[in-house]
Amino acid sequence: MDLKEAILQCNQYEDTDEFMHLVFAKRLNDRFEIYSEATVLKLTLDEMEMNIADIQNFKCPGFDYFLEMSIIKDCYADIQKSVEYKSDDEKVKRIIYYAEFDA
């Protein structure tokens, strides 16, 4: 899965009282890119209390924390209402920008 796919499929993931979904991705040239390899982890609340670096090292070595799926979903919903971002690539790039510089 790449970052674009993870973001565009964000509405397929539902957090519950027991689980949360987090996205981790590999950086290309020190940046997250549309085609960065990505993975979605379903973490228990106990796992969520762990240090993010420990989660990365244990569950997805070589990947960096990107965003919580709930944040991606909120951003994606807002972007879909905007006329500024027409293509899927533009929407995904905006969420990547948010993760890199605004989160």
C-alpha positions, 0 to 999 in steps of 0.5 A: 500500500502507498500513502495515496491509497491509505489516504484515499481509503481512509473512510474504510477504517473505523476507530472504536473504544478499543482500537485506533488506526495509525498510518506509518509511511516511509520517507523518500528523500526525507519527505513523505510522498504520494507513493511512499510505502505505507501501512495502517496499524490497528492499535489497542488503547494499551498500545496507544499509550506506548511511545510512538518510536517503540511502536515503529521499531516493534511493528513497522521498522523503517516506517515513520509515524504519519497521522492518526486515521481519524485526523486523515478522515477529518482533513479529507472531509474538509478538502473534499468540500473545497474547490481548490483541490480537484484531483485525488493527487492534489487532495493527498498532497494537501494532507501530506503537507498538513502532516509534515508542517501543520500537525 
